[in-house]
């Protein structure tokens, strides 16, 4: 249904990006003892900025003073970056487990906040359908 095309706004894309970042961070943690493994991450701000610049909402203007919107674009794959460690390992591994675990915790909290926002949005739609 066209009316629900952009019900979650940027949060849908943010959730996908956060999920991808959590995956990369968990791979880093798992491979913290693997020789020559390079720690990967993604530039969340850059990817979200690209997402927002592509975000458009196709709405018909009914009045000249209404805001003009564009069509919602799909989020492309985020660019994977390699992190430079503060204390590189002798075996060439660039994973710093304490940093990865810290970032994983922060990203988990951000992911849960995004999920909570989407749940609240769904609850609002549900209440609107019930006429509350």
N, C-alpha and C positions, 0 to 999 in steps of 0.2 A: 504494500500500500504506500503510495507516495507521501501521505501525511506523516509517516513514521520514518522516512529516509534518514533524517538527521536528528533523531530524538536524543542521542547521547552526545552530540557535538564532538569536541576534540577528545573527550574522554575515551571513546572507543579506540582511537588511534594511540592514545597515551597508554591504554591497557596493553595493547599489542606490543608497543615498544618496551614497556616495563617487563613484560613477559620474556621478550627476547633478551633484554639485558640480564634478567635473573638467570636465564639459561647460560649466557656467557660467563657470568660470575661463578655459577656452580661448576661449569667446566673447568674454570681456573682453579677452584678449590680442590676439585677431584685430581687435577693434574699437578698439584703443588710439588710433588716429588718426582715428576717425570723429567728426565734430562732433556735439555734443549726446548722445553715447552715454552711458548711465548704467551704471556698474559694478554687476553683480548678484552675489549670493552666496546661500547658504542657511544657516540656523542649524542646523548639524549636531547640536549638543548637544540643542537643543530638539526636533528631529525624531526623534533616537534616543530621547530621554526619552519622547516620545509613543509610539514604537514599542514600547519596553519596557513601558510601562504597559498597552498593548494586548496584550502577549504573554502568552499563556496556553498551557499544555500540557495537553491532555486525557488525563489518566492516571487510572486507577482506583486509589483508595486501598485497599490490602489490609491496612493496619494503622493504628490510630489515631494513632500517632506519626509517620507519614509526612507529608511536606510536601503541602499542598494547592495544586494548580495550576489555571489557567484555560485557555481555548482560545486558540490563536494567532490574532491578528487581522491583517488586511492593513494594511500601512503606507500611509497616505494620502499625497498629494502634500505635499512639504515647502514651507514658506512661503518665497517668494523675497524677499530683502531687498535694498535698495540701499545701497551703501557710500558714506559721506561721505569724500571725499578730504582728505588733509592739504594738498595743493597742487593745487587745481582748475585746469584748463586754461582759457585765455581763450575757447576755442570751446565751452565747456559740457561737454566730455568729462570724466568723473570717474574714468577708468581710470588707475591708476598702474602702469605696466608692470612695474617692479621688484618691487612688492608682489605683483602677480598671478603673476609668474613664481616668486617665493618660495613663495607659497601653493600653486601648482600642483605644485612639487617636493615639498613636505611632504605634500600630499594623495595624490600618486602613491606615496610611500613607505607611507602608511597603507593605501592600496588594495592594494598588493602584500603587506603584512602580513596583510590580511584574506584575500586569495587564498591565501596560504601556509597560514593556519589551516584554510581549507576543504579544501585539498589534503591536509593532514595528517589531517583528519577522514575524508576519503574513503579514504585509505590505511589508517586504523584499521578502517574497515568492511570493506575488502577483506581485511585480515589476519584479521578475525573470521570472515568467510565461509570462508577457507581453513583455519581452525582453528589459526592460529599463536599 
